[in-house]
Amino acid sequence: MNELNPNIGDVTPVIRQLDEAAINRIAAGEVVERPASAVKELVENALDAGARRIEVSYSQGGKSLIRVSDDGCGIPGEDLPLALSRHATSKIDGSDLLNIQSFGFRGEALPSLGAVGRLSITTRASGQDGAEIHVTGGCMTGVKPAALNAGTVVTLKDLFFATPARLKFMRSDRAEAQAIGDVIKRLAMAEPFVGFVLRDVSDGGDGRIVFRADPENGDMFDAILGRLSRVLGPQFAENAVPIDAERDGIRMAGYAALPTYSRGSAVTQYLFVNGRPVRDRMLYGALRAAYNDLLSRDRHPAAALFLTCDPLLVDVNVHPAKTEVRFRDPAVVRGLIVSGLRHALAQAGHRSSSTVSQAALGAISPPPAAPRVYQMDRTEKASVFAEFQGAYSARVERHAPDDAHVDTGEPAAPTNDTPLGAARAQMFENYIFAQTEDGMVIVDQHAAHERIVYENLKSQMAENGVAAQALLIPDIVDLGEADATRLLDEAETLSELGLTIEPFGPGTIAVRETPAILGPCDAAAILQDVLDELHEQGESSTVRGRIEAILSRVACHGSIRSGRRMNADEMNALLRQMESTPHSGQCNHGRPTYVELKFSDIEKLFDRT
């Protein structure tokens, strides 16, 4: 056995105190995982110092050089050696580890960086002379005078040179540079009134600016929207709805994108707690739950949410990286996110994202294969007309269904004060063409009516409750005492959804009723799914999700089918229903229900600009 474990020998092990250099290298393994981690720690220090402008430069993905310059308050020269010692910080006094209102507070970043790289700090506090200090592999030099106008410049070279084994785990320069960019963008979103510049100086000189965000102006909401537009792009800002909700002393603000502006992965989900960027599974799960019946499983919402609360209600002292948090009452936070987002998205009504229209315009107007020749430049108009007529006929035969039909009916006069306008025609017995005040919309009649029916069914369920089906013989489920107690705590909530449970001996639950709409079902499997969600997220939406999935299928089968001819009154009635129904901009599967084309865009298609 001893041969299998070289740490076990015949001699009794001796307990010894590690030296300071080893302690710092161990701490660096927790705090500094990669160059992006070093950038995060240094930029957070700059923000805590009150900086209004921060510039970050890196070379070779941060492996050979990281330099962070700021215009903050600076560090007095005599305090530089203390700043480089472990657990020395100006952020807290140690008396209250819960009331933390700064980014940093552990006092580990600078000594850890100095232990694994070549670190130099040049700084100047207000009213004092500039000073600098150097640390190489944990060995510190004395403080020297230095020239600097104000603020602090921290330079880190040859990261992990003192622990070369860590270098083997570094990714490519490009991947590490992307990670640095992600860190800067998250911090830039957290601090919209601070200017950020990110430079790649791998090729020497001033390098090239990879990212730049000037300080925003206006109130907090305007500043956040401006910064999000800069970081995530103007399309996000165009297709996002403002969020502002509060519950039990916790406030949520920010912006969430419309369901039709979804992504293939969760790369555009940004969460902040008291200004701190975090990556928390519970918060991400709540965000996903808010879009539960608005997106298909392979699509992900885009959002930037800022949660603020009393520091005593959240513990940020969970992990050295400070990206995980623990709330005193996670159920309140999760409920706030779900209800706040659902309310804001419902307020958006029938609105659909602008990217849908842009994609449609892109499909309509492919780039010309040859230079355009306009009618006045042609000489043989008769042959040209014949050529066009032949090409058009061939295209119709190739793409149009046999039952293609245009039903103009007796269209009503255009209604300028209605967003979706007045119906003008039905094409291919599925698409409604309507004229608006400044353009036109094309509506998928089946998808639109499916969402309307689904929302009506959900409203009826909320008003009348979920019908329960009593079991002739109760299902007896053995779960264990802890799990049974956890489920019984949720018995009242489950009963509202038609699932009635009660205790049946130690660790055993009897299922008396199940939701009638589910029909015959495996009660034990449902309870296990509910338990899994309770353990992971603090609350469960399994039963509601199954009920809503059936309502969605009922809505699909009970809505207007493709191929149904509609007259003008029916089409206009559908448009008015869409305008008054929440989430009618997308069907139950997350696809858009209509495309809007502005008149100016239509004219561009015909070069009439």
KESE-847069 format. One line per field, with one value per residue (C-alpha): residue number from 1; residue in three letters; x negated, y negated, z. Coordinates in Angstrom, 1 decimal, decimal comma. Layout:
% residues N
k: [NUM|...]
r: [ala|...]
east: [X|...]
north: [Y|...]
up: [Z|...]
***
This chain:
% residues 609
k: [1|2|3|4|5|6|7|8|9|10|11|12|13|14|15|16|17|18|19|20|21|22|23|24|25|26|27|28|29|30|31|32|33|34|35|36|37|38|39|40|41|42|43|44|45|46|47|48|49|50|51|52|53|54|55|56|57|58|59|60|61|62|63|64|65|66|67|68|69|70|71|72|73|74|75|76|77|78|79|80|81|82|83|84|85|86|87|88|89|90|91|92|93|94|95|96|97|98|99|100|101|102|103|104|105|106|107|108|109|110|111|112|113|114|115|116|117|118|119|120|121|122|123|124|125|126|127|128|129|130|131|132|133|134|135|136|137|138|139|140|141|142|143|144|145|146|147|148|149|150|151|152|153|154|155|156|157|158|159|160|161|162|163|164|165|166|167|168|169|170|171|172|173|174|175|176|177|178|179|180|181|182|183|184|185|186|187|188|189|190|191|192|193|194|195|196|197|198|199|200|201|202|203|204|205|206|207|208|209|210|211|212|213|214|215|216|217|218|219|220|221|222|223|224|225|226|227|228|229|230|231|232|233|234|235|236|237|238|239|240|241|242|243|244|245|246|247|248|249|250|251|252|253|254|255|256|257|258|259|260|261|262|263|264|265|266|267|268|269|270|271|272|273|274|275|276|277|278|279|280|281|282|283|284|285|286|287|288|289|290|291|292|293|294|295|296|297|298|299|300|301|302|303|304|305|306|307|308|309|310|311|312|313|314|315|316|317|318|319|320|321|322|323|324|325|326|327|328|329|330|331|332|333|334|335|336|337|338|339|340|341|342|343|344|345|346|347|348|349|350|351|352|353|354|355|356|357|358|359|360|361|362|363|364|365|366|367|368|369|370|371|372|373|374|375|376|377|378|379|380|381|382|383|384|385|386|387|388|389|390|391|392|393|394|395|396|397|398|399|400|401|402|403|404|405|406|407|408|409|410|411|412|413|414|415|416|417|418|419|420|421|422|423|424|425|426|427|428|429|430|431|432|433|434|435|436|437|438|439|440|441|442|443|444|445|446|447|448|449|450|451|452|453|454|455|456|457|458|459|460|461|462|463|464|465|466|467|468|469|470|471|472|473|474|475|476|477|478|479|480|481|482|483|484|485|486|487|488|489|490|491|492|493|494|495|496|497|498|499|500|501|502|503|504|505|506|507|508|509|510|511|512|513|514|515|516|517|518|519|520|521|522|523|524|525|526|527|528|529|530|531|532|533|534|535|536|537|538|539|540|541|542|543|544|545|546|547|548|549|550|551|552|553|554|555|556|557|558|559|560|561|562|563|564|565|566|567|568|569|570|571|572|573|574|575|576|577|578|579|580|581|582|583|584|585|586|587|588|589|590|591|592|593|594|595|596|597|598|599|600|601|602|603|604|605|606|607|608|609]
r: [met|asn|glu|leu|asn|pro|asn|ile|gly|asp|val|thr|pro|val|ile|arg|gln|leu|asp|glu|ala|ala|ile|asn|arg|ile|ala|ala|gly|glu|val|val|glu|arg|pro|ala|ser|ala|val|lys|glu|leu|val|glu|asn|ala|leu|asp|ala|gly|ala|arg|arg|ile|glu|val|ser|tyr|ser|gln|gly|gly|lys|ser|leu|ile|arg|val|ser|asp|asp|gly|cys|gly|ile|pro|gly|glu|asp|leu|pro|leu|ala|leu|ser|arg|his|ala|thr|ser|lys|ile|asp|gly|ser|asp|leu|leu|asn|ile|gln|ser|phe|gly|phe|arg|gly|glu|ala|leu|pro|ser|leu|gly|ala|val|gly|arg|leu|ser|ile|thr|thr|arg|ala|ser|gly|gln|asp|gly|ala|glu|ile|his|val|thr|gly|gly|cys|met|thr|gly|val|lys|pro|ala|ala|leu|asn|ala|gly|thr|val|val|thr|leu|lys|asp|leu|phe|phe|ala|thr|pro|ala|arg|leu|lys|phe|met|arg|ser|asp|arg|ala|glu|ala|gln|ala|ile|gly|asp|val|ile|lys|arg|leu|ala|met|ala|glu|pro|phe|val|gly|phe|val|leu|arg|asp|val|ser|asp|gly|gly|asp|gly|arg|ile|val|phe|arg|ala|asp|pro|glu|asn|gly|asp|met|phe|asp|ala|ile|leu|gly|arg|leu|ser|arg|val|leu|gly|pro|gln|phe|ala|glu|asn|ala|val|pro|ile|asp|ala|glu|arg|asp|gly|ile|arg|met|ala|gly|tyr|ala|ala|leu|pro|thr|tyr|ser|arg|gly|ser|ala|val|thr|gln|tyr|leu|phe|val|asn|gly|arg|pro|val|arg|asp|arg|met|leu|tyr|gly|ala|leu|arg|ala|ala|tyr|asn|asp|leu|leu|ser|arg|asp|arg|his|pro|ala|ala|ala|leu|phe|leu|thr|cys|asp|pro|leu|leu|val|asp|val|asn|val|his|pro|ala|lys|thr|glu|val|arg|phe|arg|asp|pro|ala|val|val|arg|gly|leu|ile|val|ser|gly|leu|arg|his|ala|leu|ala|gln|ala|gly|his|arg|ser|ser|ser|thr|val|ser|gln|ala|ala|leu|gly|ala|ile|ser|pro|pro|pro|ala|ala|pro|arg|val|tyr|gln|met|asp|arg|thr|glu|lys|ala|ser|val|phe|ala|glu|phe|gln|gly|ala|tyr|ser|ala|arg|val|glu|arg|his|ala|pro|asp|asp|ala|his|val|asp|thr|gly|glu|pro|ala|ala|pro|thr|asn|asp|thr|pro|leu|gly|ala|ala|arg|ala|gln|met|phe|glu|asn|tyr|ile|phe|ala|gln|thr|glu|asp|gly|met|val|ile|val|asp|gln|his|ala|ala|his|glu|arg|ile|val|tyr|glu|asn|leu|lys|ser|gln|met|ala|glu|asn|gly|val|ala|ala|gln|ala|leu|leu|ile|pro|asp|ile|val|asp|leu|gly|glu|ala|asp|ala|thr|arg|leu|leu|asp|glu|ala|glu|thr|leu|ser|glu|leu|gly|leu|thr|ile|glu|pro|phe|gly|pro|gly|thr|ile|ala|val|arg|glu|thr|pro|ala|ile|leu|gly|pro|cys|asp|ala|ala|ala|ile|leu|gln|asp|val|leu|asp|glu|leu|his|glu|gln|gly|glu|ser|ser|thr|val|arg|gly|arg|ile|glu|ala|ile|leu|ser|arg|val|ala|cys|his|gly|ser|ile|arg|ser|gly|arg|arg|met|asn|ala|asp|glu|met|asn|ala|leu|leu|arg|gln|met|glu|ser|thr|pro|his|ser|gly|gln|cys|asn|his|gly|arg|pro|thr|tyr|val|glu|leu|lys|phe|ser|asp|ile|glu|lys|leu|phe|asp|arg|thr]
east: [0,0|-2,9|-4,3|-1,0|-1,2|-4,7|-3,4|-3,1|-6,4|-7,8|-8,9|-6,3|-5,7|-7,0|-4,6|-6,4|-5,5|-5,7|-7,8|-6,3|-7,3|-5,6|-2,5|-2,2|-2,7|0,1|2,3|1,5|2,9|6,3|6,4|4,5|5,6|4,6|3,6|7,3|7,4|4,5|6,1|9,4|7,6|5,6|8,5|10,7|8,0|8,1|11,8|11,6|9,1|11,7|10,3|12,3|10,1|8,3|6,0|4,9|2,1|1,1|-1,4|-1,1|2,2|0,9|-1,7|-4,7|-3,2|-0,2|-0,1|2,8|2,7|5,3|6,0|7,1|6,0|2,6|0,6|-1,7|-5,3|-5,9|-2,9|-4,2|-6,0|-2,9|-0,7|-2,8|-2,4|0,3|3,7|2,8|5,7|7,2|10,7|11,8|10,6|11,5|14,2|17,1|16,6|20,2|20,4|18,1|18,7|15,5|14,3|11,2|10,9|8,6|5,3|3,9|3,7|0,5|-1,7|-0,4|-1,3|-4,7|-5,3|-4,8|-5,9|-8,0|-5,8|-6,5|-4,3|-4,7|-2,3|-1,7|0,8|2,2|-0,2|-3,1|-6,0|-5,9|-7,4|-8,0|-8,8|-9,7|-9,0|-10,5|-9,5|-8,7|-11,9|-11,1|-13,4|-13,3|-11,1|-12,6|-11,5|-9,7|-8,1|-4,3|-1,6|1,1|2,6|0,9|-0,7|-1,1|-3,3|-3,4|-6,0|-6,6|-3,6|-4,2|-8,0|-8,5|-6,1|-6,8|-4,5|-1,5|-2,7|-1,9|1,8|2,0|4,0|3,1|2,3|5,6|7,7|6,0|6,5|10,2|10,5|8,9|11,3|14,3|13,1|12,7|16,1|17,8|16,2|17,0|20,7|20,5|19,0|20,6|19,2|15,6|13,7|11,8|9,1|7,7|4,6|2,7|-1,0|-2,3|-3,9|-5,5|-4,9|-1,5|0,1|3,7|6,8|8,9|11,7|12,6|15,5|15,6|17,4|21,2|23,4|26,9|28,8|27,9|30,4|29,2|25,6|26,1|27,9|25,2|22,5|24,4|24,7|21,0|20,1|22,8|23,6|26,4|28,6|28,9|29,9|32,5|34,1|33,9|36,6|35,7|36,0|36,8|38,2|37,9|38,8|37,9|35,0|33,5|33,7|33,1|32,4|30,9|32,0|33,2|33,5|36,8|37,2|36,8|33,3|32,1|28,6|27,3|25,3|25,3|22,5|24,6|25,8|24,2|25,1|24,0|24,5|23,8|21,8|19,7|19,7|20,6|21,1|23,8|25,6|28,7|29,0|28,4|31,1|33,6|32,8|33,5|36,7|38,0|37,9|39,1|42,1|40,8|37,7|36,9|34,4|31,6|31,9|30,6|31,8|29,5|29,6|27,6|29,1|27,9|29,0|28,4|29,1|27,8|24,3|25,5|28,0|25,3|21,9|19,2|16,5|17,2|14,2|10,9|11,9|15,0|17,1|19,5|22,0|24,4|27,7|29,3|32,6|32,0|35,7|36,5|33,8|34,9|38,5|37,6|35,6|38,4|41,3|39,5|38,4|41,7|43,6|41,2|41,4|45,2|45,3|43,4|46,6|46,4|43,0|40,5|36,8|35,4|33,0|35,9|36,6|33,0|32,7|35,7|34,3|31,0|32,8|34,8|31,9|28,8|25,7|25,9|23,7|23,1|23,3|26,9|28,3|31,3|34,2|33,2|29,9|31,4|32,0|34,1|37,0|39,2|36,6|35,8|39,4|39,7|36,6|37,9|41,4|39,8|37,5|40,4|42,6|39,9|39,3|43,0|43,2|40,2|41,1|44,8|47,1|49,9|52,6|50,9|53,7|54,0|57,2|57,6|61,2|62,6|59,7|60,4|58,9|55,3|55,5|52,6|52,9|52,5|49,0|49,8|51,9|54,7|54,8|54,4|54,0|53,3|50,6|50,0|53,0|50,7|49,2|51,1|49,8|50,8|50,1|48,9|48,4|44,8|44,4|45,8|45,9|46,0|47,7|47,5|51,2|50,7|47,8|49,5|52,8|51,0|49,4|52,8|54,6|51,7|51,8|55,6|55,3|52,6|54,8|57,8|55,6|54,4|58,0|59,7|56,8|55,6|58,1|57,0|57,6|58,1|56,3|58,3|55,3|52,7|49,2|46,8|43,3|40,4|37,9|36,0|36,7|34,8|36,3|39,8|39,6|38,3|41,2|43,9|42,6|43,8|47,1|49,3|47,6|47,9|51,5|52,3|50,9|53,1|50,5|51,7|49,2|49,3|47,0|47,3|44,9|41,2|39,5|42,6|45,1|48,6|49,7|53,5|54,2|52,4|53,1|55,9|54,5|51,4|53,6|52,0|48,5|45,6|46,0|42,6|40,7|42,4|41,6|38,0|37,7|39,3|36,7|33,8|34,9|35,4|31,9|30,4|32,4|34,4|37,7|39,2|41,2|41,3|45,1|46,0|43,6|45,3|48,7|47,7|46,1|49,5|51,3|48,8|49,7|53,4|52,9|51,0|53,8|56,5|55,2|55,8|54,0|51,8|53,9|56,9|58,3|59,2|61,3|60,4|62,4|60,8|57,3|57,8|59,3|56,2|54,0|55,9|55,6|51,9|51,6|53,3|51,7|48,4|45,5|47,4|44,2|43,0|44,8|44,6|41,3|39,6|39,9|41,1|44,7|44,3|41,8|41,9|40,5|40,3|41,3|37,8|36,3|38,7|37,8|34,1|34,9|35,9|33,1|35,7|33,7]
north: [0,0|-2,3|-1,8|-3,2|-6,3|-7,9|-10,4|-7,5|-6,2|-4,5|-7,8|-10,0|-13,1|-16,4|-19,4|-22,5|-26,1|-27,0|-30,0|-33,2|-32,6|-29,1|-30,6|-33,3|-30,8|-28,6|-31,7|-32,7|-29,3|-30,3|-33,9|-34,0|-31,2|-32,8|-36,3|-37,4|-36,7|-39,1|-41,8|-41,4|-41,8|-44,9|-46,6|-46,0|-47,7|-50,7|-50,9|-50,7|-53,6|-55,8|-55,8|-57,5|-56,3|-52,9|-51,7|-48,1|-46,9|-43,3|-41,4|-37,7|-37,2|-38,7|-36,0|-38,3|-41,7|-43,2|-46,9|-48,6|-52,5|-54,5|-58,0|-56,9|-58,1|-56,4|-54,8|-56,7|-55,6|-54,5|-52,1|-50,2|-47,4|-46,9|-46,8|-43,8|-41,8|-39,2|-40,1|-43,8|-45,9|-49,4|-48,1|-46,7|-46,7|-43,1|-43,8|-43,0|-40,5|-40,7|-44,4|-44,5|-47,4|-47,2|-44,9|-43,7|-43,0|-39,9|-41,6|-38,6|-39,9|-42,0|-39,6|-36,6|-38,3|-39,3|-35,7|-34,2|-37,1|-40,3|-43,0|-46,7|-49,4|-53,1|-55,4|-58,9|-59,9|-63,4|-65,9|-63,5|-62,5|-59,6|-56,2|-52,8|-49,3|-46,0|-42,4|-39,4|-35,9|-37,1|-39,1|-42,8|-45,8|-49,0|-51,9|-54,4|-57,9|-57,9|-60,3|-60,1|-62,8|-61,0|-57,6|-54,2|-52,1|-48,4|-46,4|-42,6|-40,8|-37,1|-35,8|-32,4|-32,5|-31,4|-28,5|-27,2|-24,2|-26,6|-27,8|-24,4|-25,0|-28,3|-28,4|-30,1|-33,8|-34,5|-32,6|-34,3|-37,7|-36,9|-36,1|-39,4|-41,2|-39,5|-40,6|-44,2|-44,2|-42,9|-45,5|-48,2|-47,2|-47,3|-50,8|-52,8|-56,2|-55,0|-55,0|-51,9|-51,3|-47,9|-47,7|-44,8|-45,8|-42,4|-44,1|-46,9|-50,6|-51,9|-48,8|-48,6|-49,4|-46,3|-47,9|-51,4|-52,7|-56,4|-57,4|-57,6|-60,6|-60,9|-58,9|-55,4|-53,7|-55,9|-55,2|-51,5|-51,4|-53,4|-51,2|-48,0|-49,4|-49,9|-46,5|-44,2|-46,2|-48,5|-45,6|-44,5|-48,0|-48,2|-44,8|-45,1|-46,0|-47,9|-46,1|-47,7|-45,6|-45,3|-42,8|-42,5|-45,0|-43,6|-45,6|-44,4|-46,8|-46,5|-45,3|-42,0|-41,1|-40,1|-36,4|-36,7|-38,2|-34,9|-33,3|-29,8|-29,9|-31,7|-34,1|-37,3|-36,7|-39,2|-39,3|-41,8|-41,9|-45,2|-46,2|-43,0|-40,8|-37,3|-33,8|-32,2|-29,0|-30,0|-33,4|-31,9|-29,3|-32,0|-33,9|-30,8|-30,1|-33,5|-32,7|-29,2|-29,1|-31,8|-30,0|-26,5|-24,5|-25,2|-28,9|-31,2|-34,7|-37,7|-40,0|-42,3|-42,4|-44,4|-43,3|-45,7|-45,0|-45,5|-43,9|-42,0|-40,1|-38,6|-36,9|-37,6|-36,0|-32,5|-32,0|-33,8|-34,7|-36,5|-35,5|-33,4|-34,8|-33,4|-35,1|-34,9|-34,2|-32,8|-32,1|-35,8|-36,6|-33,9|-34,9|-38,5|-37,6|-35,4|-37,6|-40,9|-39,6|-38,0|-41,2|-43,3|-41,0|-40,9|-44,7|-44,5|-43,0|-41,9|-43,5|-41,5|-42,0|-44,2|-41,5|-39,5|-42,2|-42,7|-39,0|-39,2|-42,1|-40,3|-37,3|-39,5|-41,4|-39,1|-40,9|-41,2|-38,8|-41,4|-45,2|-46,5|-47,6|-49,9|-50,1|-53,3|-51,8|-48,8|-48,8|-45,7|-46,2|-43,6|-40,8|-41,9|-41,7|-38,2|-37,1|-38,5|-36,9|-33,5|-33,7|-34,7|-31,9|-29,3|-30,7|-30,4|-26,9|-26,0|-27,5|-28,2|-25,5|-24,3|-25,9|-29,3|-31,9|-35,6|-36,6|-40,4|-40,2|-43,6|-45,1|-47,8|-51,2|-51,4|-52,0|-54,4|-54,1|-50,3|-48,9|-46,0|-48,0|-46,7|-43,4|-43,7|-40,1|-36,5|-34,7|-30,9|-30,5|-31,1|-34,6|-37,8|-41,0|-44,1|-47,8|-50,0|-53,7|-53,5|-50,1|-46,6|-43,4|-39,8|-37,6|-33,8|-33,2|-29,8|-30,8|-34,0|-32,4|-29,6|-32,1|-33,9|-30,6|-29,5|-32,8|-32,6|-29,0|-30,1|-33,0|-30,7|-28,3|-31,2|-32,3|-29,0|-26,9|-23,5|-20,7|-17,8|-14,1|-12,0|-8,6|-5,6|-4,1|-6,7|-6,3|-5,6|-7,0|-6,2|-9,1|-9,2|-11,4|-14,5|-14,5|-13,8|-16,7|-19,0|-18,0|-18,4|-21,9|-22,6|-20,8|-23,9|-25,2|-21,8|-21,5|-24,7|-23,0|-19,9|-17,7|-16,8|-15,0|-14,1|-12,2|-8,4|-7,3|-8,2|-9,2|-8,2|-10,4|-9,5|-11,1|-11,6|-13,8|-14,6|-17,4|-16,2|-17,7|-15,4|-12,2|-9,0|-9,9|-8,6|-10,4|-9,1|-10,5|-13,9|-14,1|-13,2|-15,9|-18,4|-17,4|-17,8|-21,3|-22,1|-21,0|-22,9|-26,1|-26,4|-26,0|-23,9|-24,6|-21,0|-20,5|-23,9|-23,3|-20,0|-21,6|-24,5|-22,1|-20,4|-23,7|-24,6|-21,4|-22,1|-25,6|-24,3|-21,9|-24,4|-27,4|-28,5|-26,0|-26,7|-26,4|-28,0|-30,8|-33,9|-36,9|-40,5|-40,7|-37,5|-38,7|-42,1|-40,5|-38,3|-41,4|-43,2|-40,1|-40,1|-43,7|-43,0|-39,6|-39,4|-37,7|-37,5|-38,5|-34,9|-31,6|-28,9|-27,6|-31,0|-31,7|-35,1|-35,4|-38,4|-40,4|-44,1|-46,0|-49,7|-51,7|-53,2|-49,7|-48,6|-51,6|-50,7|-47,3|-49,1|-51,8|-54,5|-56,1]
up: [0,0|0,8|-2,7|-4,1|-2,0|-1,8|0,8|3,3|4,7|7,8|9,3|11,1|9,0|10,5|10,5|9,3|8,5|4,8|3,9|2,6|-1,0|-1,0|0,6|-2,0|-4,9|-3,5|-3,1|-6,7|-7,9|-6,4|-7,3|-10,6|-12,9|-16,2|-17,5|-17,5|-13,8|-13,2|-15,4|-13,4|-10,0|-11,2|-12,8|-9,8|-7,7|-10,0|-9,7|-5,9|-6,1|-7,7|-11,2|-13,9|-16,8|-17,0|-19,8|-20,1|-22,4|-22,9|-25,1|-26,2|-24,6|-21,3|-20,9|-21,4|-20,4|-18,6|-17,8|-16,1|-15,8|-13,9|-12,6|-9,2|-5,8|-5,9|-3,0|-0,7|-1,3|2,3|2,0|-1,1|0,8|3,0|-0,1|-1,4|1,8|2,2|3,6|3,7|2,2|2,5|1,6|5,0|8,6|9,2|11,8|9,4|6,6|5,5|4,9|1,8|-0,6|-2,7|-5,5|-3,6|0,1|0,6|0,1|-1,9|-5,5|-5,5|-3,4|-5,5|-8,7|-7,4|-6,4|-9,9|-12,1|-12,4|-10,9|-10,7|-9,3|-10,0|-8,2|-7,0|-4,3|-4,2|-2,7|-2,6|-4,8|-7,2|-6,1|-7,4|-6,2|-7,9|-7,0|-8,9|-7,9|-4,4|-3,9|-3,2|-3,8|-1,9|-2,7|-5,2|-6,5|-9,8|-12,2|-12,6|-12,8|-10,8|-10,3|-10,5|-13,2|-12,5|-14,9|-14,8|-17,0|-17,6|-15,7|-14,1|-14,9|-11,2|-11,6|-15,2|-14,8|-14,9|-18,3|-19,8|-19,0|-20,8|-23,9|-27,2|-27,3|-29,1|-26,5|-23,6|-25,3|-25,8|-22,1|-21,2|-23,5|-21,8|-18,4|-19,5|-21,1|-18,0|-15,8|-18,3|-18,1|-14,3|-14,4|-17,2|-15,9|-16,2|-19,4|-20,6|-23,2|-24,1|-26,2|-27,8|-27,8|-29,0|-32,1|-30,1|-30,0|-29,0|-30,3|-31,5|-29,6|-29,2|-27,2|-26,2|-24,1|-23,2|-19,9|-20,4|-19,4|-18,2|-15,5|-14,6|-17,1|-20,0|-19,0|-18,8|-22,2|-23,8|-22,4|-23,4|-26,9|-27,0|-25,6|-27,0|-30,1|-31,2|-32,2|-28,5|-27,5|-30,2|-29,2|-25,4|-22,9|-19,7|-16,4|-13,1|-10,3|-6,5|-3,9|-0,2|-0,3|-3,5|-6,7|-10,3|-13,1|-16,6|-20,0|-21,4|-25,1|-26,8|-27,2|-31,0|-30,3|-28,9|-29,3|-29,9|-26,6|-23,3|-24,3|-23,9|-20,4|-17,9|-14,2|-11,6|-7,9|-6,2|-9,2|-9,2|-12,3|-11,1|-12,6|-10,5|-11,5|-9,5|-11,2|-14,7|-14,0|-13,0|-16,2|-18,2|-16,3|-17,1|-20,8|-20,2|-22,6|-25,0|-26,3|-27,6|-25,7|-28,1|-27,9|-25,1|-23,9|-23,9|-20,9|-18,6|-15,2|-12,2|-8,7|-5,8|-2,2|1,3|1,5|4,6|2,3|0,1|0,9|-1,7|0,5|-1,0|-3,4|-3,9|-7,5|-6,1|-9,0|-6,9|-4,3|-1,8|-1,0|2,4|0,7|-2,8|-3,3|-3,2|-5,7|-8,1|-7,8|-8,5|-11,6|-13,0|-12,2|-13,1|-16,5|-17,4|-16,5|-18,6|-21,6|-21,4|-21,4|-24,7|-26,2|-29,8|-30,4|-32,4|-32,8|-35,6|-36,6|-38,0|-40,5|-41,3|-42,1|-44,3|-46,2|-46,6|-48,1|-50,4|-51,8|-52,4|-53,8|-57,6|-59,5|-62,3|-62,6|-62,7|-66,0|-65,7|-68,1|-69,7|-70,7|-72,5|-76,3|-76,9|-74,5|-76,0|-75,7|-72,2|-71,2|-72,7|-70,8|-67,5|-68,1|-68,7|-65,7|-63,4|-64,7|-64,0|-60,5|-59,7|-61,0|-58,9|-55,6|-55,3|-54,0|-56,2|-54,0|-53,8|-53,5|-53,0|-51,2|-51,2|-49,9|-49,0|-47,1|-44,5|-44,9|-43,4|-39,7|-38,9|-35,1|-34,9|-34,9|-37,2|-39,7|-41,9|-43,8|-47,5|-48,7|-47,9|-49,7|-49,9|-47,6|-44,6|-44,7|-44,1|-45,7|-43,9|-44,6|-41,7|-41,5|-42,5|-44,1|-44,1|-42,0|-43,1|-40,5|-40,1|-39,3|-37,7|-35,5|-34,4|-33,6|-31,8|-29,3|-28,8|-28,0|-25,7|-23,7|-23,4|-22,0|-19,5|-18,4|-17,9|-15,9|-13,7|-13,1|-12,5|-11,2|-12,5|-12,4|-10,4|-11,0|-7,9|-8,0|-7,2|-5,5|-4,2|-5,5|-2,6|-3,3|-1,0|-1,1|2,2|5,1|4,0|0,5|1,7|4,2|1,4|-0,9|1,9|2,4|-1,1|-0,8|-0,9|-4,1|-5,8|-4,8|-6,7|-9,7|-9,2|-7,6|-4,1|-1,8|1,9|4,3|4,5|7,1|7,6|4,3|2,3|0,4|-0,9|-4,2|-3,9|-7,0|-10,2|-12,8|-14,9|-18,1|-17,8|-18,0|-16,7|-15,5|-13,5|-10,2|-8,8|-11,8|-11,5|-7,8|-8,5|-11,1|-8,7|-6,0|-8,4|-9,2|-5,5|-4,7|-7,6|-7,8|-4,5|-6,2|-9,0|-12,2|-13,3|-12,8|-14,3|-17,2|-18,0|-17,8|-20,0|-22,5|-22,9|-23,2|-25,9|-27,8|-27,4|-28,7|-31,7|-32,7|-31,9|-33,8|-37,4|-39,6|-42,5|-45,7|-44,2|-46,3|-44,3|-45,3|-44,6|-41,4|-40,0|-40,8|-39,2|-36,2|-35,8|-36,1|-33,4|-31,1|-31,7|-30,6|-27,3|-26,5|-24,6|-26,3|-29,6|-31,5|-31,3|-31,4|-28,6|-30,0|-30,1|-33,8|-35,0|-35,9|-38,2|-40,2|-40,4|-43,4|-43,3|-46,4|-46,7|-46,7|-49,4|-51,6|-51,2|-52,7|-55,9|-55,8|-55,1|-52,3]
***
